[in-house]
Amino acid sequence: MCSKCDDKVPKAMARYGDRGTPFEGKPLCEPCYEQSSPGAIVFYGHSDDGCVITDTRNATNGDFRLRWHSTSPVSGFYDTESDSYEKLSSSHLLAEHESLGMIKSMDDRIKKLYDREGLQYARVITMSSNPFVHDYHVFVENDQVPLGKDLVQKAKEAVDYDNPKWYRNILFSEDQFNLLAELFPEREIRTDYDAAKVVDEYGENITSEIDRRMKLKPPAIMGDLYIV
């Protein structure tokens, strides 16, 4: 029986999940083995030829393992692990967001720096249940971690990676973000994640708290919409 779709599969015709996949060693029918969607793509060194990992197939021959992390019954994201490589950096890839250009520049710099120093590395793209959100990871071989970390930091500094502007307009529109930053000055909201933390902490009371704060400072908050 196929471990994925539960269809009956003659033993002689069964395929088995590759090493480092969620279905490793488990019997599968041909369609489930061959037609599974990518969960990660591994690019060794500066190569643009990716090695695909699905939940059944692994073109890295087990160098990298694919793991699914569930955030709800219908959503989640993939991550990768390795015994030979250590992950040094992870970044979100958000469709049509201005930070994509910055991540591309960082990737180009990392390739140049790592190639110049002769490091063995891999860049990995992992997928999520949201088709507009992927993740970009940088790995280096275990014995090259210290230098790898230093070079990643240099690449990040060169592209202004830590600038809060790259982490806005992800969860909130510019207007929503500015409103929260103005209403909660004591929280020093600089990124969408800062704003989300405030919203999460207040929970269902966030609307009433916003209303309360708006009544305290209406001219500064409402601008042209304020009516005397």
C-alpha positions as CSV (number, residue, x, y, z in Angstrom):
1,M,0.0,0.0,0.0
2,C,1.2,3.5,-0.9
3,S,2.2,5.4,2.3
4,K,1.0,8.6,0.7
5,C,-2.3,8.0,-1.0
6,D,-3.2,4.5,0.4
7,D,-3.6,3.0,-3.0
8,K,-2.6,-0.7,-3.3
9,V,0.8,-1.1,-4.9
10,P,2.3,-4.5,-5.9
11,K,5.5,-5.0,-4.0
12,A,7.5,-5.4,-7.2
13,M,6.3,-2.1,-8.5
14,A,6.6,-0.1,-5.3
15,R,9.0,2.9,-5.1
16,Y,10.5,4.0,-1.8
17,G,11.0,7.5,-0.4
18,D,14.6,8.8,-0.8
19,R,16.9,9.3,2.1
20,G,16.3,12.7,3.9
21,T,12.6,13.0,2.9
22,P,9.5,12.7,5.1
23,F,8.7,9.4,3.3
24,E,12.2,8.0,3.6
25,G,12.1,4.2,3.2
26,K,8.3,4.0,2.9
27,P,6.6,2.3,0.0
28,L,5.0,4.6,-2.6
29,C,3.2,4.3,-5.9
30,E,4.9,5.6,-9.0
31,P,2.7,8.8,-9.3
32,C,3.2,9.8,-5.6
33,Y,7.0,9.2,-5.9
34,E,7.5,11.1,-9.1
35,Q,4.9,13.9,-9.0
36,S,5.5,15.3,-5.5
37,S,6.1,19.1,-5.4
38,P,9.5,20.6,-4.4
39,G,9.8,21.5,-0.7
40,A,13.4,22.8,-1.1
41,I,16.0,23.5,-3.8
42,V,19.7,23.2,-2.9
43,F,22.3,25.2,-4.9
44,Y,25.8,24.0,-4.2
45,G,28.4,26.7,-4.3
46,H,27.7,29.4,-6.9
47,S,25.9,27.0,-9.2
48,D,22.5,28.0,-10.5
49,D,21.6,24.3,-11.1
50,G,19.4,23.3,-8.1
51,C,19.0,19.9,-6.5
52,V,15.3,19.5,-5.7
53,I,14.1,17.8,-2.5
54,T,10.4,16.8,-2.3
55,D,8.6,14.8,0.4
56,T,9.6,11.7,-1.6
57,R,12.7,12.5,-3.7
58,N,16.1,14.0,-2.7
59,A,18.6,15.0,-5.4
60,T,21.2,15.8,-2.7
61,N,21.6,12.1,-1.9
62,G,20.9,12.8,1.7
63,D,23.3,15.8,2.2
64,F,20.2,17.7,3.2
65,R,17.0,16.5,4.9
66,L,13.6,18.0,4.4
67,R,11.3,18.7,7.4
68,W,7.7,19.9,7.4
69,H,6.7,22.2,10.2
70,S,2.9,22.5,10.7
71,T,1.5,25.8,11.9
72,S,-2.1,24.8,11.5
73,P,-4.1,21.8,10.1
74,V,-3.8,23.4,6.6
75,S,-0.6,25.5,6.7
76,G,3.1,25.3,7.5
77,F,6.5,25.5,6.0
78,Y,9.5,23.3,5.0
79,D,12.9,23.5,6.5
80,T,16.2,21.7,5.8
81,E,18.8,20.1,8.0
82,S,22.2,18.6,7.4
83,D,24.9,16.6,9.2
84,S,27.7,18.0,6.9
85,Y,26.6,21.6,6.7
86,E,25.6,24.2,9.3
87,K,23.0,26.9,8.6
88,L,24.3,30.4,9.1
89,S,21.6,32.6,7.9
90,S,17.9,32.6,7.0
91,S,15.8,35.2,5.3
92,H,12.2,35.5,4.0
93,L,11.6,35.8,0.3
94,L,8.3,37.8,-0.1
95,A,6.8,38.0,-3.6
96,E,6.9,41.5,-5.0
97,H,8.4,43.0,-1.8
98,E,11.3,45.5,-2.1
99,S,13.5,43.3,0.1
100,L,13.9,40.8,-2.7
101,G,16.5,43.1,-4.4
102,M,18.4,43.3,-1.2
103,I,18.4,39.5,-0.7
104,K,19.6,39.1,-4.3
105,S,22.5,41.5,-3.7
106,M,23.4,39.7,-0.5
107,D,23.4,36.3,-2.3
108,D,25.7,37.7,-5.0
109,R,28.1,39.0,-2.3
110,I,28.1,35.8,-0.4
111,K,29.0,33.8,-3.5
112,K,31.9,36.1,-4.3
113,L,33.2,36.1,-0.7
114,Y,32.9,32.4,-0.2
115,D,34.4,31.6,-3.6
116,R,37.3,33.9,-2.9
117,E,38.0,32.1,0.4
118,G,37.5,28.6,-1.1
119,L,34.6,27.7,1.3
120,Q,32.3,24.8,0.6
121,Y,28.7,26.1,0.8
122,A,25.1,25.8,-0.3
123,R,22.3,28.2,-0.7
124,V,18.9,26.7,-0.1
125,I,15.4,27.9,-1.0
126,T,12.5,26.3,1.1
127,M,8.8,26.5,0.3
128,S,5.7,27.1,2.5
129,S,2.0,26.6,2.2
130,N,1.8,30.3,1.2
131,P,2.9,30.4,-2.5
132,F,4.1,34.0,-2.0
133,V,6.5,33.2,0.8
134,H,9.7,31.2,0.6
135,D,12.9,31.2,2.7
136,Y,16.5,31.6,1.7
137,H,19.2,29.9,3.8
138,V,23.0,29.9,3.7
139,F,24.9,26.8,4.8
140,V,28.6,26.1,5.0
141,E,30.5,22.9,5.8
142,N,30.9,22.2,9.5
143,D,34.6,22.9,9.7
144,Q,34.3,26.3,8.0
145,V,31.6,27.8,10.2
146,P,33.6,30.6,11.9
147,L,34.9,32.2,8.7
148,G,31.5,31.6,7.1
149,K,29.7,33.5,9.8
150,D,32.1,36.5,9.5
151,L,31.6,36.6,5.7
152,V,27.8,36.4,6.0
153,Q,27.9,39.4,8.4
154,K,30.1,41.4,6.0
155,A,27.6,40.7,3.2
156,K,24.7,41.7,5.4
157,E,26.4,45.0,6.3
158,A,27.1,45.8,2.7
159,V,23.5,45.5,1.7
160,D,22.1,47.2,4.8
161,Y,20.4,44.0,5.8
162,D,19.3,45.1,9.3
163,N,17.6,48.3,8.1
164,P,14.0,48.2,9.4
165,K,12.7,49.4,6.0
166,W,13.1,45.8,4.6
167,Y,10.8,44.4,7.2
168,R,7.8,46.7,6.7
169,N,4.6,46.4,4.5
170,I,4.7,42.6,5.0
171,L,1.9,42.2,7.6
172,F,0.6,45.7,7.6
173,S,0.0,48.4,5.1
174,E,2.1,51.6,5.4
175,D,-0.9,53.5,6.9
176,Q,-1.7,50.7,9.4
177,F,2.0,50.5,10.4
178,N,2.3,54.3,10.9
179,L,-0.9,54.4,12.9
180,L,0.4,51.7,15.3
181,A,3.8,53.3,15.6
182,E,2.2,56.6,16.4
183,L,-0.3,55.2,18.9
184,F,2.3,53.0,20.8
185,P,5.4,55.2,20.9
186,E,6.7,53.4,24.1
187,R,7.0,50.2,22.0
188,E,9.4,51.7,19.5
189,I,7.8,50.0,16.6
190,R,10.2,49.8,13.7
191,T,9.2,46.7,11.8
192,D,6.1,44.8,11.0
193,Y,7.2,42.1,13.5
194,D,7.3,44.8,16.2
195,A,3.8,45.8,15.3
196,A,2.5,42.2,15.2
197,K,3.9,41.6,18.7
198,V,1.9,44.5,20.1
199,V,-1.3,43.3,18.3
200,D,-0.7,39.7,19.6
201,E,-0.2,40.9,23.2
202,Y,-3.5,42.8,23.2
203,G,-5.4,40.1,21.4
204,E,-9.1,40.8,21.1
205,N,-8.6,44.0,23.1
206,I,-6.5,45.6,20.5
207,T,-9.4,47.5,18.8
208,S,-10.6,49.0,22.1
209,E,-7.0,50.0,23.0
210,I,-6.5,51.7,19.6
211,D,-9.8,53.6,20.1
212,R,-8.8,54.7,23.5
213,R,-5.4,56.0,22.4
214,M,-6.9,57.7,19.4
215,K,-9.2,59.7,21.7
216,L,-6.2,60.8,23.7
217,K,-4.2,62.2,20.7
218,P,-6.7,62.7,17.8
219,P,-4.9,65.7,16.0
220,A,-1.5,63.9,15.8
221,I,-3.1,60.6,14.7
222,M,-5.8,61.6,12.3
223,G,-4.1,64.4,10.5
224,D,-6.3,65.8,7.7
225,L,-9.1,63.6,8.8
226,Y,-9.4,65.3,12.2
227,I,-12.5,67.4,12.5
228,V,-12.6,70.1,15.1
